[in-house]
């Protein structure tokens, strides 16, 4: 079994994105099931000689048989709490059944499942109840299952840590539900990874369930205080009240933190349950130094400050390419594609201009009139969208699938193109595209920078939304192009001007047209 590949599902998620390179570093052969190979290609370990990639989807079952074929062990790291699934419990159920079937038919020797710590409580939240149900489904066949059950995982980029960080950082006074006094047993992400890899070498852990937690049992109020001290913040005042429902709490969390309502609500509902390990036998089988809550928070904060966050909760899921972006006529596909396009010629190299473009968003801001972007982000938060607080994982680099404020990176080509898919609440679907085109003028470097917003409206409200903001787009885009030119330290040769006629490229997301100065002038000159 040692020579057989290890299947990892959820490889682009928070835990999976750390587990795969760890297994590879240990000399293991790893096969991953992902929905988008292009998203995985951005990871530094994507070209490892011991890595095999299968495209598919666990919820639909596509590719699961190919992924499990010939594997000795399979890690199940799937959860469906994201906006693309209206009923995450149903999606979790389907994915678990597909996993069982693929492993049973392909005679996989063991499934290792990272679950939530489920207390013996009849009043379980939907999230924890779903985690328990998945464990039961995975145990339906004769394939042995090892279940590791964790409470809050503390690490830079985890949903639990980001929720904690933003609440304490931003609120000097908190009015909280009664769950602030619930008990939990957090565990450091490094300890979770040690347990996940450690059970491979212990066959006696098959068909067993283990609770995994750190050495500290704390209330959420105490957890807030530990974070405050490690972050060197002033004293926070907390008022627990009985009237805040999970729905109200999730809406409030959505406003203050980068966690959207769709994820915040099931998480908040789970906070009413005490999540404390009922047994600790795993510590004797896989001994390791367990980090305290204070040590875990300290390490996570250091990672955030140094911009060395390996994976983030925002990594999970795949950006869905809208139908109107791909092959075919968008009108035939269901409507008209609207656009607002502007361009500028900058006396500077493509590399210099691109260096500014790929740093947009997050703490770097959006250059020109950043306050307008922030107002839009606040409005998005109010209506349950991600807003701007998701930021970006790294201030310098972007990869396909990365979250970028209320956008998702759909395509990125060095020194050429950045294509963003809107994940904000909209009456339609939107893209924002930056392209940098080299313009030939002899020995002089001149680049053309384009900024194009595409919108596929839904109904009359979508049309009204677009045309009401059209004058604002003209103002923001022209100003932003000038700001990028200044940041690149290049002189504006021409523009900005509005491009009146442009076609959305289909069937070739990786195609960017290279124009000469004469062609650019002819095509995009003042009309």
C-alpha positions as CSV (number, residue, x, y, z in Angstrom):
1,X,0.0,0.0,0.0
2,X,3.0,2.3,0.5
3,X,3.6,2.4,-3.2
4,X,0.0,3.2,-4.1
5,X,-0.9,6.9,-4.5
6,X,-2.8,8.7,-1.7
7,X,-5.9,10.4,-2.9
8,X,-6.6,13.9,-1.4
9,X,-10.0,15.5,-2.0
10,X,-10.4,19.2,-1.2
11,X,-6.8,19.8,-2.2
12,X,-7.3,23.5,-3.0
13,X,-9.0,24.1,0.4
14,X,-7.5,25.4,3.6
15,X,-6.3,22.0,5.0
16,X,-5.9,20.2,1.7
17,X,-3.6,22.9,0.4
18,X,-1.3,22.3,3.3
19,X,-1.6,18.5,3.5
20,X,-0.7,17.8,-0.1
21,X,2.8,19.5,0.0
22,X,3.5,17.9,3.4
23,X,2.7,14.4,2.0
24,X,4.9,15.1,-1.1
25,X,7.8,16.3,1.2
26,X,7.5,12.9,3.0
27,X,8.1,11.1,-0.3
28,X,4.5,10.0,-0.8
29,X,2.8,9.7,-4.2
30,X,-0.3,11.9,-4.2
31,X,-3.3,12.1,-6.4
32,X,-5.7,15.1,-6.1
33,X,-9.2,15.5,-7.3
34,X,-9.9,19.2,-8.2
35,X,-12.5,21.0,-10.2
36,X,-9.9,23.1,-12.0
37,X,-6.4,22.1,-12.9
38,X,-5.6,25.7,-13.8
39,X,-6.3,26.8,-10.3
40,X,-4.0,24.1,-8.9
41,X,-1.2,25.1,-11.4
42,X,-0.6,28.3,-9.4
43,X,0.6,26.3,-6.4
44,X,4.4,25.9,-6.0
45,X,4.0,22.1,-5.6
46,X,1.8,21.7,-8.6
47,X,4.6,20.4,-10.8
48,X,6.0,17.9,-8.2
49,X,7.0,14.6,-9.9
50,X,5.0,12.6,-7.4
51,X,1.7,14.6,-7.9
52,X,-1.1,13.4,-10.2
53,X,-4.1,15.6,-10.9
54,X,-7.6,14.5,-11.8
55,X,-10.3,17.0,-12.7
56,X,-13.7,16.3,-11.3
57,X,-16.3,17.1,-8.7
58,X,-17.2,15.1,-5.6
59,X,-20.7,16.5,-5.3
60,X,-21.7,15.6,-8.9
61,X,-19.5,12.5,-8.9
62,X,-17.6,13.5,-12.0
63,X,-14.1,12.0,-12.0
64,X,-14.4,10.3,-8.7
65,X,-13.9,6.8,-10.0
66,X,-10.8,7.8,-11.9
67,X,-9.5,9.6,-8.9
68,X,-9.9,6.6,-6.5
69,X,-8.6,3.9,-9.0
70,X,-5.4,2.3,-7.7
71,X,-5.2,4.4,-4.5
72,X,-4.3,2.9,-1.1
73,X,-5.7,5.6,1.1
74,X,-8.1,8.5,0.5
75,X,-8.4,11.8,2.5
76,X,-11.8,13.2,2.7
77,X,-11.6,17.0,3.3
78,X,-14.8,18.1,1.6
79,X,-17.3,20.5,3.0
80,X,-20.0,22.4,1.1
81,X,-20.6,25.5,3.1
82,X,-20.3,28.0,0.3
83,X,-22.8,30.2,-1.6
84,X,-22.7,27.9,-4.7
85,X,-24.7,25.3,-2.7
86,X,-28.1,26.4,-1.5
87,X,-28.4,23.4,0.8
88,X,-24.9,22.5,2.1
89,X,-26.2,19.5,4.0
90,X,-27.6,18.0,0.8
91,X,-24.4,18.7,-1.1
92,X,-22.3,17.1,1.8
93,X,-24.6,14.1,1.7
94,X,-24.2,13.6,-2.1
95,X,-20.4,14.1,-1.9
96,X,-20.0,11.5,0.9
97,X,-22.1,8.9,-1.0
98,X,-19.9,9.4,-4.1
99,X,-16.8,9.0,-2.0
100,X,-18.0,5.8,-0.5
101,X,-18.9,4.3,-3.9
102,X,-15.7,5.3,-5.5
103,X,-13.6,3.9,-2.7
104,X,-15.6,0.7,-2.4
105,X,-15.5,-0.2,-6.1
106,X,-11.8,0.6,-6.4
107,X,-11.0,-1.3,-3.1
108,X,-9.3,1.6,-1.4
109,X,-7.9,0.4,1.9
110,X,-8.9,3.3,4.1
111,X,-10.6,6.7,4.2
112,X,-9.3,9.4,6.5
113,X,-11.9,12.0,7.3
114,X,-11.4,15.4,9.1
115,X,-14.7,16.2,10.8
116,X,-15.9,18.7,13.3
117,X,-15.9,17.9,17.0
118,X,-19.5,16.8,17.5
119,X,-20.7,16.9,21.1
120,X,-23.2,14.5,22.6
121,X,-26.0,17.0,22.4
122,X,-29.5,16.5,20.9
123,X,-29.7,20.2,20.0
124,X,-26.9,20.1,17.5
125,X,-26.4,22.9,14.9
126,X,-27.1,22.0,11.3
127,X,-23.4,22.3,10.5
128,X,-22.3,19.9,13.2
129,X,-25.1,17.5,12.5
130,X,-24.0,17.4,8.8
131,X,-20.5,16.6,9.9
132,X,-21.8,13.7,12.0
133,X,-23.9,12.5,9.1
134,X,-21.0,12.5,6.7
135,X,-19.0,10.3,9.1
136,X,-21.9,7.8,9.2
137,X,-22.2,7.8,5.4
138,X,-18.5,7.2,4.9
139,X,-18.8,4.2,7.2
140,X,-21.5,2.5,5.2
141,X,-19.2,0.3,3.1
142,X,-16.5,-2.2,4.2
143,X,-13.8,0.4,3.6
144,X,-12.2,1.2,7.0
145,X,-12.6,4.8,8.1
146,X,-10.5,6.9,10.4
147,X,-12.4,10.0,11.7
148,X,-10.5,12.9,13.3
149,X,-12.8,15.4,14.9
150,X,-11.5,18.9,15.5
151,X,-13.1,22.1,17.0
152,X,-11.8,25.5,16.0
153,X,-8.6,25.2,13.9
154,X,-6.3,28.1,14.7
155,X,-4.0,29.1,11.9
156,X,-3.4,32.1,9.6
157,X,-6.1,32.0,7.0
158,X,-8.5,29.6,8.7
159,X,-12.2,30.8,8.9
160,X,-12.2,30.4,12.7
161,X,-9.1,32.6,13.1
162,X,-10.2,35.2,10.6
163,X,-13.5,35.5,12.3
164,X,-11.7,35.9,15.7
165,X,-9.2,38.4,14.3
166,X,-11.7,40.7,12.6
167,X,-14.1,40.8,15.5
168,X,-11.5,41.6,18.1
169,X,-9.5,44.0,15.9
170,X,-12.5,46.1,14.8
171,X,-14.8,46.1,17.8
172,X,-13.7,47.8,21.1
173,X,-17.1,46.8,22.4
174,X,-19.0,43.7,21.5
175,X,-22.7,42.9,22.1
176,X,-22.7,39.1,21.8
177,X,-25.2,36.2,22.1
178,X,-24.9,33.8,25.1
179,X,-22.6,31.5,23.1
180,X,-19.7,33.7,24.1
181,X,-19.6,31.6,27.3
182,X,-19.7,28.3,25.4
183,X,-16.6,26.1,25.9
184,X,-14.3,25.1,23.0
185,X,-11.0,23.3,22.6
186,X,-9.1,24.9,19.7
187,X,-6.2,23.2,18.0
188,X,-3.3,24.6,16.0
189,X,-3.3,23.8,12.2
190,X,0.2,22.3,12.5
191,X,-1.1,19.8,15.1
192,X,-4.0,18.9,12.9
193,X,-1.6,18.2,10.0
194,X,0.6,16.0,12.2
195,X,-2.4,13.9,13.2
196,X,-3.6,13.6,9.6
197,X,-0.3,12.3,8.3
198,X,0.5,10.3,11.5
199,X,-2.5,8.0,11.2
200,X,-1.1,6.7,7.9
201,X,1.6,4.9,9.9
202,X,-0.8,3.5,12.5
203,X,-3.1,0.8,11.0
204,X,-4.7,0.4,14.4
205,X,-6.5,3.8,13.9
206,X,-8.7,2.2,11.1
207,X,-12.4,2.1,12.0
208,X,-11.8,4.5,14.9
209,X,-13.0,8.0,15.8
210,X,-10.7,10.3,17.6
211,X,-11.2,13.8,19.1
212,X,-8.3,16.1,18.5
213,X,-7.8,19.3,20.4
214,X,-5.1,21.5,21.9
215,X,-4.2,21.5,25.6
216,X,-6.6,24.4,26.5
217,X,-10.3,24.5,27.1
218,X,-11.6,28.0,26.9
219,X,-14.8,30.0,26.5
220,X,-15.1,32.2,23.4
221,X,-14.9,35.2,25.7
222,X,-11.5,33.9,27.0
223,X,-10.4,33.3,23.4
224,X,-11.2,36.9,22.5
225,X,-9.1,38.0,25.4
226,X,-6.1,35.8,24.5
227,X,-6.2,37.2,20.9
228,X,-6.4,40.8,22.3
229,X,-3.3,40.3,24.3
230,X,-1.3,38.7,21.6
231,X,-2.4,41.4,19.1
232,X,-1.5,44.1,21.8
233,X,-4.9,45.7,21.6
234,X,-6.7,47.7,24.2
235,X,-9.2,46.1,26.5
236,X,-12.4,44.9,24.8
237,X,-15.8,45.2,26.5
238,X,-18.2,42.2,25.9
239,X,-21.9,42.3,26.7
240,X,-23.6,38.9,26.3
241,X,-27.3,39.2,25.7
242,X,-30.0,36.6,25.1
243,X,-31.8,38.3,22.3
244,X,-29.3,37.9,19.4
245,X,-30.4,35.1,17.2
246,X,-28.0,33.1,15.0
247,X,-29.4,35.0,12.0
248,X,-28.8,38.4,13.5
249,X,-25.4,37.3,14.7
250,X,-24.4,36.1,11.2
251,X,-25.5,39.3,9.6
252,X,-23.5,41.3,12.1
253,X,-20.4,39.1,11.6
254,X,-20.9,39.5,7.8
255,X,-20.7,43.3,8.3
256,X,-17.6,43.2,10.5
257,X,-15.6,40.3,9.2
258,X,-14.7,39.0,5.7
259,X,-16.8,35.8,6.4
260,X,-20.0,36.0,4.3
261,X,-23.5,35.3,5.7
262,X,-23.7,31.9,4.0
263,X,-20.7,30.7,5.9
264,X,-21.2,32.8,9.1
265,X,-24.6,31.5,9.9
266,X,-23.8,27.8,10.2
267,X,-20.6,28.6,12.0
268,X,-22.5,30.8,14.5
269,X,-25.2,28.2,15.0
270,X,-22.4,25.7,15.9
271,X,-21.0,28.1,18.6
272,X,-24.0,27.4,20.9
273,X,-22.7,23.8,21.4
274,X,-19.8,23.1,23.7
275,X,-17.1,21.5,21.6
276,X,-14.6,19.8,23.9
277,X,-12.8,16.5,23.4
278,X,-14.5,13.6,25.1
279,X,-11.4,11.4,24.8
280,X,-7.7,11.9,24.1
281,X,-6.4,8.5,23.1
282,X,-4.9,9.9,19.9
283,X,-2.2,11.6,22.0
284,X,-0.8,8.2,23.0
285,X,-0.8,6.9,19.4
286,X,0.7,10.0,17.8
287,X,2.5,11.9,20.5
288,X,3.4,15.5,19.6
289,X,3.9,18.9,21.3
290,X,0.4,20.5,21.3
291,X,0.5,24.3,21.0
292,X,-1.5,26.3,23.5
293,X,-4.1,28.7,22.2
294,X,-1.8,31.6,23.0
295,X,1.0,30.0,21.0
296,X,-1.3,29.2,18.1
297,X,-2.6,32.7,17.9
298,X,0.9,34.2,18.2
299,X,2.1,32.0,15.2
300,X,-0.9,32.9,13.1
301,X,-0.5,36.6,13.7
302,X,3.2,36.4,12.7
303,X,2.2,34.7,9.5
304,X,-0.3,37.4,8.7
305,X,2.2,40.2,9.5
306,X,4.9,38.6,7.3
307,X,2.4,37.9,4.5
308,X,3.3,34.2,4.5
309,X,-0.2,32.7,4.7
310,X,0.1,29.4,2.9
311,X,-3.6,28.8,2.4
312,X,-6.8,30.6,3.3
313,X,-10.5,29.7,3.9
314,X,-11.2,31.8,0.8
315,X,-9.3,29.3,-1.4
316,X,-12.0,26.7,-1.2
317,X,-14.3,26.3,-4.2
318,X,-13.7,27.1,-7.8
319,X,-14.5,30.2,-9.8
320,X,-17.3,29.3,-12.2
321,X,-16.8,30.7,-15.6
322,X,-20.1,32.3,-16.7
323,X,-21.6,30.8,-19.8
324,X,-21.5,34.1,-21.6
325,X,-17.7,34.3,-21.3
326,X,-17.2,30.9,-23.0
327,X,-17.9,29.8,-26.5
328,X,-21.1,30.9,-28.1
329,X,-23.1,34.1,-28.6
330,X,-24.0,35.7,-25.3
331,X,-27.3,36.9,-26.8
332,X,-28.2,33.4,-27.7
333,X,-27.0,32.2,-24.3
334,X,-29.6,34.5,-22.6
335,X,-29.1,38.2,-22.9
336,X,-27.0,41.1,-23.9
337,X,-23.5,41.7,-22.6
338,X,-22.9,45.3,-21.6
339,X,-19.5,46.8,-21.2
340,X,-17.6,49.9,-20.2
341,X,-14.1,50.1,-21.6
342,X,-11.3,52.6,-21.2
343,X,-7.6,52.7,-22.3
344,X,-4.5,54.8,-21.8
345,X,-1.1,54.9,-23.4
346,X,1.8,55.0,-20.9
347,X,5.4,55.7,-21.7
348,X,6.7,52.8,-19.7
349,X,7.4,49.0,-20.2
350,X,4.7,46.4,-20.0
351,X,6.5,44.9,-17.0
352,X,6.4,48.2,-15.0
353,X,2.7,48.8,-15.7
354,X,1.8,45.1,-15.0
355,X,3.6,45.3,-11.7
356,X,1.1,48.0,-10.5
357,X,-1.9,46.2,-12.0
358,X,-1.3,42.9,-10.2
359,X,-1.0,44.7,-6.8
360,X,-4.5,46.2,-6.9
361,X,-7.0,45.6,-4.0
362,X,-6.6,44.4,-0.5
363,X,-4.5,46.7,1.7
364,X,-3.0,48.2,-1.5
365,X,-6.4,49.7,-2.3
366,X,-7.7,50.5,-5.8
367,X,-5.6,53.6,-6.5
368,X,-8.0,56.3,-7.7
369,X,-11.0,57.2,-5.6
370,X,-10.5,54.2,-3.3
371,X,-13.3,55.6,-1.0
372,X,-15.8,54.8,-3.8
373,X,-14.7,51.2,-3.9
374,X,-15.0,51.0,-0.1
375,X,-18.5,52.5,-0.2
376,X,-19.4,49.8,-2.8
377,X,-17.9,47.2,-0.5
378,X,-19.9,48.4,2.5
379,X,-23.1,48.2,0.5
380,X,-22.2,44.7,-0.6
381,X,-21.7,43.7,3.0
382,X,-25.1,45.1,4.0
383,X,-26.8,42.9,1.5
384,X,-24.8,39.8,2.5
385,X,-21.9,39.8,0.1
386,X,-18.2,39.4,0.8
387,X,-17.4,43.1,0.6
388,X,-13.8,44.3,0.6
389,X,-12.7,42.7,3.9
390,X,-11.6,39.5,2.3
391,X,-8.7,41.4,0.9
392,X,-6.0,39.4,-0.8
393,X,-3.7,36.7,0.6
394,X,-0.4,38.2,-0.7
395,X,0.2,41.9,-1.4
396,X,2.4,41.2,-4.4
397,X,1.2,37.9,-6.1
398,X,-2.1,36.7,-7.4
399,X,-3.1,33.2,-8.6
400,X,-6.1,31.8,-10.4
401,X,-8.8,31.2,-7.9
402,X,-7.6,33.7,-5.4
403,X,-10.1,36.0,-3.6
404,X,-9.5,39.6,-4.3
405,X,-11.8,41.7,-2.2
406,X,-15.3,41.1,-3.7
407,X,-13.7,39.6,-6.9
408,X,-12.3,36.2,-7.7
409,X,-9.3,35.8,-10.0
410,X,-10.6,34.0,-13.1
411,X,-7.5,34.3,-15.3
412,X,-4.1,35.8,-14.9
413,X,-1.2,35.9,-17.4
414,X,2.0,37.5,-16.4
415,X,2.6,40.9,-18.0
416,X,-0.6,40.5,-20.1
417,X,-4.0,40.1,-18.4
418,X,-5.9,40.0,-15.2
419,X,-9.5,38.9,-15.4
420,X,-11.7,39.1,-12.2
421,X,-15.1,37.6,-11.6
422,X,-17.5,39.6,-9.4
423,X,-18.7,37.7,-6.3
424,X,-20.5,40.7,-4.9
425,X,-24.3,40.7,-4.7
426,X,-25.5,41.9,-8.2
427,X,-28.6,41.8,-10.4
428,X,-26.5,40.0,-12.9
429,X,-22.9,38.7,-13.5
430,X,-19.9,40.9,-13.9
431,X,-16.2,40.7,-15.0
432,X,-13.4,43.2,-14.7
433,X,-10.5,42.9,-17.1
434,X,-7.1,44.6,-17.1
435,X,-4.9,44.0,-20.2
436,X,-1.5,45.5,-20.9
437,X,-0.5,45.6,-24.5
438,X,3.0,46.5,-25.9
439,X,2.9,49.3,-28.4
440,X,5.9,49.6,-30.8
441,X,7.5,53.0,-31.2
442,X,11.1,52.2,-32.0
443,X,13.4,52.3,-29.0
444,X,10.7,54.0,-26.8
445,X,8.6,51.8,-24.5
446,X,4.9,52.6,-24.7
447,X,2.3,50.3,-23.3
448,X,-1.5,50.4,-23.7
449,X,-3.4,49.6,-20.5
450,X,-7.1,48.7,-20.9
451,X,-9.7,48.4,-18.1
452,X,-13.0,46.9,-19.2
453,X,-16.1,46.0,-17.1
454,X,-18.4,43.4,-18.6
455,X,-21.9,43.0,-17.2
456,X,-24.6,40.4,-18.0
457,X,-27.8,41.8,-16.5
458,X,-30.7,39.8,-15.1
459,X,-34.0,41.4,-15.9
460,X,-35.0,45.1,-15.8
461,X,-33.4,45.7,-12.4
462,X,-30.1,44.5,-13.9
463,X,-30.4,47.0,-16.8
464,X,-31.3,49.8,-14.4
465,X,-28.4,49.0,-12.1
466,X,-25.9,49.1,-15.0
467,X,-27.0,52.4,-16.6
468,X,-27.4,54.2,-13.2
469,X,-23.7,53.4,-12.5
470,X,-22.4,53.9,-16.0
471,X,-21.4,57.6,-15.5
472,X,-19.6,56.6,-12.2
473,X,-17.7,53.9,-14.1
474,X,-16.5,56.4,-16.6
475,X,-15.2,58.6,-13.8
476,X,-13.6,55.8,-11.8
477,X,-12.0,54.0,-14.6
478,X,-10.4,57.0,-16.2
479,X,-9.1,58.2,-12.9
480,X,-7.8,54.7,-12.0
481,X,-5.9,54.4,-15.3
482,X,-4.1,57.7,-14.6
483,X,-3.3,56.5,-11.1
484,X,-1.8,53.3,-12.3
485,X,0.3,55.3,-14.8
486,X,1.6,57.5,-11.9
487,X,2.3,54.5,-9.7
488,X,4.3,52.9,-12.6
489,X,6.2,56.2,-12.8
490,X,5.3,56.5,-16.5
491,X,4.1,59.5,-18.5
492,X,0.6,59.4,-20.1
493,X,1.2,59.6,-23.8
494,X,-2.5,59.5,-24.8
495,X,-5.8,59.3,-23.0
496,X,-7.5,57.9,-21.1
497,X,-10.2,57.5,-23.7
498,X,-13.3,55.4,-23.9
499,X,-13.2,52.4,-26.2
500,X,-16.5,52.5,-28.1
501,X,-16.4,49.1,-29.8
502,X,-15.0,46.0,-28.2
503,X,-15.8,42.3,-28.3
504,X,-15.6,39.9,-25.3
505,X,-13.2,37.2,-26.3
506,X,-14.7,33.8,-26.2
507,X,-13.3,30.2,-26.6
508,X,-9.8,31.6,-25.8
509,X,-9.5,33.1,-22.4
510,X,-5.7,33.0,-22.8
511,X,-5.7,35.2,-25.9
512,X,-4.6,38.8,-25.7
513,X,-4.1,40.8,-28.8
514,X,-0.8,42.6,-29.3
515,X,-1.2,45.9,-31.1
516,X,1.3,48.2,-32.7
517,X,1.1,51.9,-32.1
518,X,-0.4,52.5,-35.5
519,X,-3.0,49.7,-35.0
520,X,-3.9,51.0,-31.6
521,X,-4.3,54.6,-32.9
522,X,-6.4,53.4,-35.8
523,X,-8.7,51.2,-33.7
524,X,-9.0,53.2,-30.5
525,X,-8.4,56.7,-31.7
526,X,-10.8,59.5,-30.8
527,X,-14.1,59.0,-32.6
